[in-house]
């Protein structure tokens, strides 16, 4: 648990910076829009309707949608801070806009008439009459938006922006509940602290104690700047190591990070990335290095449906990645983590199923559990086309809970991973693929274009190439995924480094 708490200050700093930037931008947009539209009923309905529609979009989907939008625009970072800022700003608009419009429309008409009667200009009426009267309602909306924004900011992890969500997502994937608890407590504490400061500012304004409001807001701004200042102090070369959202990726990212740190780099991690997002991140330079799998690049990025020998596949990927994106394939790590359909050993034996061909005849009576991506991937379509699989149901799970679903009987077949330690530990039967519908999935190290000529960077990592067997990777994975005496990804990475001896 102490390790989880050690990560909180840096993550909370970036979380606070992101949330406060989104809140400030939301205020800048919503308050003028609210004052302008309050006296125009049609405009007010349209503005509030649009802001309400945004709230109906799940925040995770809204964050993800900005990735292809920014890629299409070009010239802007599609990962990290910018897409997170834009999505959270949209989420902050509704409570601020609604409270502004409601407060203005609820003003006593006699007060407005009196202001007009004494000859106040539009600006004087706004500054002296309307703004002070609507301020309590407006600040209540800002407080609501602040809490919403801080809560939604945990999801920015999925688009490469560090936040307290890093702890939550990593904890969910590895069932390290202390990480989930630490992330939730820190995010809740941050939201309560910000709400308390905004509440103090609201109290000061309501009681005409401007010094109190100014002090509360200054403390909030000062805390944000103080929290984020360590992010800019280091002079060491900074490296961003990417990882997808399962245990093996967390372990390999830490293994790479440890070697780069020993070589003199400052290392930062971007965990929880999706496959398409991860490759886009390394191609754009938002991530310096990450481990992907040959089959993922082959089918997802290259749109290839053929299944060549693994060595030929890796060579073709290396050539394509360099020519089309400037990405360097440093080499394969030595093991394959392929999609592999698996069943409980006893059930597979009872039904006489040893291959996907055997499964095809009985699939209509069985339930499939997959990881979150598999049902939308080309590999699933290829397997369906090759074997004619038609399951009674197909349910996506996060990788950890997919294995839980199989063990509990909620799923009969899962799209397992061949390097997962739980295959042997749970005595699962991996079904053969006689038609070779699924391509090779060698673990490969990909470098961003800006690292192509960094010899110190590459030299620190070359000892890992070809050094990790699938049996060794399974052991490291199981250290993190097992139910008791769980190791952290950091500890498993250190064990893996010692085991390979390089």
C-alpha positions in Angstrom: 0.0 0.0 0.0 2.9 2.4 0.7 4.0 2.0 -2.9 0.6 3.2 -4.0 0.7 6.3 -1.8 4.2 7.1 -3.1 2.7 7.6 -6.6 -0.1 9.8 -5.5 1.7 13.3 -5.3 2.9 13.3 -8.9 -0.3 11.8 -10.3 -2.5 14.2 -8.2 -0.5 17.1 -9.5 -1.2 16.3 -13.1 -4.8 15.4 -12.2 -5.3 18.8 -10.5 -3.6 20.7 -13.4 -5.9 19.0 -15.9 -9.1 19.4 -14.0 -8.5 23.1 -13.1 -7.6 23.9 -16.7 -10.8 22.3 -17.9 -12.8 24.1 -15.3 -11.3 27.5 -16.1 -11.9 27.0 -19.8 -15.5 25.9 -19.1 -16.1 29.1 -17.1 -14.6 31.3 -19.9 -17.0 29.7 -22.4 -20.2 29.1 -20.3 -20.5 32.3 -18.3 -20.4 34.8 -21.3 -22.7 32.3 -23.3 -25.1 32.2 -20.3 -25.3 36.0 -20.0 -25.8 36.4 -23.7 -28.4 33.8 -24.1 -30.4 34.4 -20.9 -32.4 37.2 -22.6 -32.9 35.1 -25.8 -35.1 32.1 -25.0 -34.5 30.3 -28.2 -30.7 30.7 -27.9 -30.8 29.6 -24.3 -32.8 26.4 -25.1 -30.3 25.6 -27.9 -27.3 26.2 -25.8 -28.6 24.2 -22.8 -29.8 21.4 -25.1 -26.4 21.1 -26.7 -24.7 21.0 -23.3 -27.2 18.4 -22.1 -26.5 16.2 -25.1 -22.8 16.2 -24.2 -23.7 14.9 -20.8 -25.5 11.9 -22.3 -22.3 10.8 -23.9 -20.3 8.5 -21.6 -17.2 10.4 -20.5 -14.9 7.5 -21.6 -16.4 7.6 -25.1 -16.1 11.4 -25.3 -12.4 11.2 -24.4 -11.8 8.5 -27.0 -13.7 10.4 -29.7 -11.2 13.3 -29.6 -8.4 11.0 -30.6 -9.5 10.5 -34.2 -10.8 14.1 -34.4 -7.4 15.5 -33.5 -5.7 13.0 -35.8 -7.9 14.2 -38.7 -7.3 17.8 -38.0 -3.5 17.2 -37.9 -0.8 19.4 -36.3 -2.2 18.9 -32.8 -1.3 16.3 -30.2 -4.0 13.6 -30.3 -3.0 12.1 -27.0 -2.5 13.2 -23.5 -3.4 16.7 -22.2 -5.2 18.3 -25.1 -7.9 15.6 -25.8 -8.5 15.3 -22.1 -8.8 19.1 -21.7 -11.3 19.4 -24.5 -13.5 16.5 -23.3 -13.5 17.6 -19.7 -14.3 21.2 -20.7 -17.4 20.0 -22.5 -18.4 18.1 -19.4 -18.0 21.2 -17.2 -20.2 23.4 -19.4 -23.7 22.2 -18.4 -23.8 23.1 -14.7 -22.1 26.5 -15.2 -24.3 27.4 -18.2 -27.5 26.2 -16.6 -27.0 28.0 -13.4 -26.0 31.2 -15.2 -29.1 31.1 -17.3 -31.4 30.1 -14.5 -30.0 32.7 -12.2 -30.5 35.5 -14.7 -33.9 34.4 -15.8 -35.0 34.3 -12.1 -34.1 37.9 -11.3 -36.9 40.1 -10.1 -38.1 42.1 -13.2 -38.7 45.1 -10.9 -35.0 45.3 -10.1 -34.1 45.3 -13.8 -36.8 48.0 -14.5 -35.4 50.1 -11.6 -31.9 49.9 -13.2 -33.3 50.9 -16.5 -35.3 53.7 -14.9 -32.2 55.4 -13.4 -30.5 55.3 -16.8 -27.9 52.5 -16.3 -26.1 51.4 -19.4 -26.0 47.7 -20.4 -22.6 47.3 -19.0 -23.4 49.1 -15.7 -26.5 47.0 -15.3 -24.6 43.8 -15.9 -21.7 44.8 -13.5 -23.7 46.5 -10.7 -27.0 44.6 -10.7 -27.1 41.3 -12.6 -23.7 39.9 -11.8 -23.8 40.3 -8.0 -27.4 38.9 -7.9 -26.6 35.9 -10.0 -23.2 35.1 -8.4 -24.5 32.8 -5.7 -26.3 30.6 -8.2 -23.3 30.8 -10.6 -20.8 29.7 -8.0 -23.0 26.7 -7.1 -22.8 25.6 -10.7 -19.0 26.1 -10.7 -18.7 23.9 -7.6 -20.7 21.2 -9.2 -18.7 21.4 -12.4 -15.4 21.2 -10.4 -16.5 18.0 -8.7 -17.7 16.4 -12.0 -14.5 17.4 -13.7 -12.2 16.0 -11.1 -14.1 12.7 -11.1 -14.2 12.4 -14.9 -10.5 13.3 -15.1 -9.6 9.8 -13.8 -10.6 8.5 -17.2 -8.0 10.5 -19.0 -5.6 7.6 -18.4 -7.1 5.9 -21.4 -5.9 8.6 -23.8 -2.4 8.9 -22.3 -2.8 11.7 -19.8 -1.4 10.8 -16.3 -4.0 11.1 -13.6 -5.1 9.3 -10.4 -7.0 7.0 -12.8 -3.6 5.4 -13.5 -3.8 3.8 -10.0 -7.5 2.8 -10.5 -7.1 1.2 -13.9 -3.9 -0.6 -13.0 -5.5 -1.9 -9.8 -8.6 -3.2 -11.6 -6.5 -5.0 -14.2 -4.1 -6.6 -11.7 -6.7 -7.0 -8.9 -4.4 -4.9 -6.7 -7.3 -3.4 -4.7 -4.9 -1.2 -2.7 -4.2 0.7 -5.9 -7.9 1.1 -6.6 -8.5 2.3 -3.0 -5.6 4.7 -3.1 -6.7 6.2 -6.4 -10.3 6.6 -5.3 -9.4 8.1 -1.9 -7.0 10.6 -3.5 -9.5 11.6 -6.2 -12.3 12.0 -3.6 -10.0 14.0 -1.3 -9.0 16.3 -4.2 -12.6 16.9 -5.2 -13.6 17.7 -1.6 -10.6 20.1 -1.1 -11.4 22.0 -4.3 -15.1 22.1 -3.4 -14.2 23.4 0.1 -12.1 26.2 -1.3 -14.7 27.2 -3.9 -17.3 27.1 -1.1 -15.2 29.4 1.0 -15.0 31.8 -2.0 -18.7 31.6 -2.4 -19.2 32.4 1.3 -16.9 35.4 1.1 -18.7 36.8 -1.9 -22.2 36.3 -0.3 -21.0 38.0 2.9 -19.3 40.8 0.9 -15.9 39.8 2.3 -14.0 40.0 -0.9 -10.7 39.4 0.9 -11.9 35.9 2.0 -13.0 35.0 -1.6 -9.7 36.3 -3.0 -7.7 34.4 -0.4 -9.6 31.1 -1.2 -9.2 31.4 -4.9 -5.5 32.4 -4.5 -5.0 29.4 -2.4 -6.5 27.2 -5.1 -4.4 28.7 -7.8 -1.3 28.6 -5.7 -1.9 24.9 -4.8 -2.3 24.0 -8.4 0.9 25.8 -9.4 2.8 24.3 -6.4 1.6 20.8 -7.2 2.5 21.0 -10.9 5.9 22.7 -10.5 7.9 19.5 -9.9 6.8 18.4 -13.3 9.1 21.0 -14.9 12.1 20.9 -12.7 14.0 17.9 -13.9 16.9 18.4 -16.3 17.4 14.7 -17.1 16.3 13.5 -20.6 12.6 12.5 -20.2 11.3 9.3 -21.7 7.7 8.2 -21.9 7.1 4.5 -21.8 3.7 3.3 -23.0 1.7 0.3 -21.9 -1.7 -1.2 -22.7 -4.2 -2.3 -20.1 -3.1 -5.7 -18.8 -0.5 -7.1 -16.5 2.1 -8.2 -19.0 2.2 -4.7 -20.5 2.7 -3.1 -17.0 5.6 -5.5 -16.3 7.4 -5.0 -19.6 7.0 -1.2 -19.4 8.6 -1.2 -15.9 11.4 -3.6 -17.2 12.1 -1.1 -20.0 11.8 1.9 -17.7 14.3 0.4 -15.2 16.9 0.0 -17.9 16.4 3.5 -19.3 16.5 5.0 -15.8 19.8 3.2 -15.2 21.0 4.7 -18.5 20.4 8.2 -17.2 16.9 9.0 -18.4 13.9 10.2 -16.4 11.1 7.8 -17.1 7.4 8.5 -17.2 4.7 5.8 -17.8 1.5 6.0 -19.9 -0.6 3.0 -18.9 -4.0 1.8 -20.0 -3.6 2.7 -23.8 -5.7 0.9 -26.4 -4.0 -0.8 -29.3 -4.7 1.8 -31.9 -4.0 4.6 -29.5 -0.7 3.1 -28.4 0.6 2.8 -32.0 -0.6 6.3 -32.8 1.2 7.6 -29.7 4.6 6.1 -30.6 4.2 7.3 -34.3 3.5 10.8 -33.2 6.2 10.9 -30.5 3.8 11.3 -27.6 5.2 7.9 -26.4 8.9 7.1 -26.9 8.7 3.3 -26.6 6.2 0.5 -26.0 5.8 -3.2 -26.5 3.2 -4.3 -29.1 2.4 -7.7 -30.7 3.1 -8.5 -34.3 -0.4 -9.8 -35.0 -1.9 -6.6 -33.6 0.1 -4.4 -36.0 -0.4 -6.9 -38.8 -4.2 -7.0 -38.7 -5.0 -3.7 -37.0 -2.6 -1.2 -38.6 -1.5 -2.9 -41.8 -4.9 -4.4 -42.5 -3.4 -7.7 -43.6 -5.4 -10.9 -43.6 -2.7 -13.4 -44.7 -0.8 -15.4 -42.1 3.0 -15.6 -43.1 5.7 -17.3 -41.0 6.5 -15.3 -37.8 10.0 -14.2 -38.9 8.7 -13.0 -42.2 5.9 -11.2 -40.5 8.2 -9.3 -38.1 10.5 -8.3 -41.0 7.5 -7.0 -43.0 6.2 -5.0 -40.0 9.7 -3.5 -39.4 9.8 -2.3 -43.0 6.3 -1.0 -43.0 6.6 0.8 -39.7 9.8 2.6 -40.7 8.6 3.6 -44.2 5.1 4.8 -43.3 5.5 6.2 -39.8 9.2 6.5 -39.1 8.8 4.0 -36.2 11.7 1.7 -35.5 11.2 -1.9 -34.6 14.1 -2.6 -32.3 13.4 -6.4 -32.3 11.3 -9.2 -30.8 11.6 -9.9 -27.1 11.7 -13.7 -27.7 8.2 -14.8 -26.8 4.8 -14.8 -28.4 1.6 -13.7 -26.8 -1.0 -14.9 -29.2 -4.7 -15.0 -29.0 -5.6 -18.6 -28.1 -9.1 -19.9 -27.4 -9.1 -21.7 -24.0 -11.6 -23.8 -22.0 -11.6 -25.4 -18.6 -9.7 -28.6 -19.0 -12.4 -30.8 -17.5 -15.1 -29.4 -19.7 -13.0 -29.6 -22.9 -12.2 -33.2 -22.1 -15.9 -34.1 -21.4 -17.0 -32.5 -24.7 -14.1 -33.9 -26.7 -12.9 -30.5 -27.9 -9.2 -30.1 -28.6 -9.2 -27.6 -31.5 -11.3 -24.8 -33.0 -12.6 -27.3 -35.6 -14.0 -29.4 -32.8 -15.4 -26.3 -31.1 -17.3 -25.2 -34.3 -19.7 -28.1 -34.0 -20.7 -27.3 -30.4 -20.2 -23.5 -30.2 -23.9 -22.7 -30.5 -24.4 -24.3 -27.0 -21.4 -22.4 -25.4 -20.8 -18.9 -24.2 -17.7 -16.9 -25.2 -15.9 -14.5 -23.0 -13.4 -12.1 -24.7 -11.2 -9.3 -23.8 -12.5 -5.8 -24.4 -11.0 -5.5 -27.9 -11.3 -9.0 -29.4 -14.9 -9.0 -30.7 -14.1 -5.9 -32.8 -10.7 -7.2 -34.1 -10.0 -8.7 -37.5 -8.7 -11.9 -35.8 -12.2 -12.7 -34.6 -13.7 -12.2 -38.0 -11.0 -14.4 -39.5 -11.7 -17.2 -37.0 -15.4 -16.9 -37.6 -14.8 -17.2 -41.3 -12.4 -20.1 -41.1 -14.4 -22.2 -38.6 -18.0 -20.9 -38.7 -18.1 -20.3 -34.9 -21.5 -19.1 -33.7 -21.6 -18.9 -29.9 -24.8 -18.7 -27.8 -23.5 -15.4 -26.4 -20.3 -13.3 -26.5 -19.5 -11.0 -23.7 -16.4 -8.7 -23.4 -14.5 -8.4 -20.1 -11.4 -6.8 -18.9 -8.6 -9.4 -19.1 -8.6 -10.2 -15.4 -12.4 -10.6 -15.2 -12.4 -12.7 -18.4 -10.5 -15.4 -16.6 -12.8 -15.0 -13.6 -15.8 -15.5 -15.9 -14.4 -18.8 -17.1 -13.6 -20.1 -13.7 -17.0 -19.2 -12.3 -18.9 -20.8 -15.3 -20.3 -17.6 -16.7 -18.2 -18.3 -19.8 -17.3 -21.6 -21.4 -14.6 -20.4 -23.8 -12.3 -17.4 -23.6 -10.0 -15.6 -26.0 -7.0 -16.2 -23.8 -3.4 -15.0 -24.2 -0.7 -17.6 -24.8 1.8 -16.0 -22.4 -0.6 -15.8 -19.5 0.4 -17.7 -16.4 -3.2 -18.4 -15.5 -3.4 -20.9 -18.4 -1.3 -23.4 -16.5 -2.3 -22.4 -13.0 -6.0 -22.8 -13.9 -5.4 -26.0 -15.9 -7.0 -24.6 -19.0 -7.0 -26.4 -22.4 -5.7 -24.2 -25.2 -7.5 -25.2 -28.5 -5.4 -25.8 -31.6 -5.8 -23.6 -34.7 -5.3 -26.1 -37.5 -6.3 -23.6 -40.2 -3.9 -21.0 -38.9 -6.5 -18.3 -38.9 -4.7 -16.4 -36.1 -1.4 -14.7 -37.1 1.8 -14.7 -35.0 2.0 -12.4 -32.0 5.6 -12.0 -31.3 6.2 -9.3 -28.6 8.1 -6.5 -30.4 9.7 -3.3 -29.1 8.7 -0.1 -31.1 10.6 3.2 -30.9 9.3 6.6 -31.7 10.9 8.4 -34.7 12.8 10.8 -32.5 14.6 7.9 -30.8 15.7 6.3 -34.1 19.2 7.9 -33.8 19.5 7.8 -30.0 22.2 5.2 -29.7 22.3 5.4 -25.9 18.6 4.7 -25.8 18.8 1.7 -28.1 21.9 0.3 -26.4 20.1 0.3 -23.0 17.4 -1.9 -24.5 19.2 -4.2 -26.9 20.0 -6.8 -24.2 16.3 -7.5 -23.9 15.9 -8.5 -27.5 15.4 -12.3 -27.8 16.0 -12.7 -24.1 12.5 -13.6 -22.7 11.1 -17.0 -23.2 7.3 -17.6 -23.0 7.8 -19.8 -19.9 9.6 -16.9 -18.1 7.0 -14.4 -19.2 4.2 -16.6 -17.9 5.9 -16.8 -14.5 6.3 -13.0 -14.3 2.7 -12.5 -15.4 1.4 -15.0 -12.8 3.3 -13.2 -10.0 1.0 -10.2 -10.7 -2.2 -12.1 -11.6 -2.4 -14.7 -8.9 -5.0 -14.4 -6.2 -2.6 -14.5 -3.2 0.9 -13.2 -2.5 0.5 -10.9 -5.5 3.5 -9.0 -6.7 3.4 -5.5 -8.1 4.4 -5.0 -11.8 7.5 -3.2 -10.5 8.5 -6.3 -8.4 7.8 -8.7 -11.3 9.9 -6.5 -13.6 12.8 -6.7 -11.3 12.4 -10.5 -11.0 12.2 -10.8 -14.8 15.4 -8.7 -15.2 17.3 -11.0 -12.7 15.9 -14.1 -14.4 17.1 -13.2 -17.9 20.4 -12.0 -16.4 21.0 -9.1 -18.9 
